[in-house]
């Protein structure tokens, strides 16, 4: 809607980049505050945030290139300059690199995984607002009154009403963040949580939401059979979240049983 959000002299500030930066800063502040309340290393949270944002961008761009490889080969330079990303690539690469960091620093990954995922959802929400400003990740044509008509200088088709999937995704991301924080910080005393539960809840909520929002989008980013690439990954993400939750709880139960036997 506004590829260039505002100008400072001759410097143009892109709406997409500005919202990404704003989301990162807010997520970092929230994460640092919550880390101190939970007795976790706030500096480690900053390190993880930087690792996640850098490797996340690279992973998201790499997956976008992979699923659009033919177009990439036709004009690599132009392709790299576009704001095309696939979020799942960023999530996968970010999580893997953060796991490596925690292993090197000898930190319990699942504790930080649970802490960081609400902030990831916050950053994603601001990122989707950036998508709306740039016109990428647009939805299908619609005659509904709430349809959005994008200008000619945006990435979305102009002159027709489109479903604002970017804003719908942003609202969904903020809702996910709110639910995760409430469960982790408010209901934690009423719910018996195991390390990794909050991360799993994020994977479930994001995966299910992303699967259904894909039906409304109209920007082609590859497909696997009847599913878009993101829908296909969503199926495995949700299934993986279920497996992780089961394994974590089973291991927790086994460790508790062993400690009880040792005390006897």
Number of C-alpha atoms within 10 A of each C-alpha: 22 18 21 17 17 13 10 7 6 6 8 12 14 17 22 24 19 17 22 20 17 15 24 22 14 15 23 23 15 16 23 22 12 19 19 12 11 12 8 16 13 18 12 17 21 15 12 23 24 16 18 24 20 14 22 26 19 17 23 21 21 20 21 24 21 14 16 16 15 11 13 16 11 10 10 13 10 10 18 14 8 11 16 19 21 22 17 21 21 23 19 16 23 25 19 14 16 21 19 13 17 17 12 9 11 9 15 12 19 18 17 23 22 22 27 24 24 29 29 24 24 25 26 24 27 27 26 25 23 29 29 27 24 25 27 24 24 25 24 17 18 14 11 10 8 11 17 22 18 23 16 12 14 17 21 22 20 15 11 15 19 24 22 23 25 24 19 14 23 23 17 21 28 20 17 26 21 16 17 25 20 13 17 18 14 11 13 12 10 8 10 8 14 14 19 21 25 25 22 22 22 24 22 21 18 19 23 16 17 20 20 12 16 18 14 16 19 17 15 12 18 15 13 11 8 8 15 18 21 21 22 16 18 22 16 12 21 20 14 15 20 16 13 16 18 13 12 16 17 12 11 14 11 12 12 12 11 11 10 10 9 8 6 5
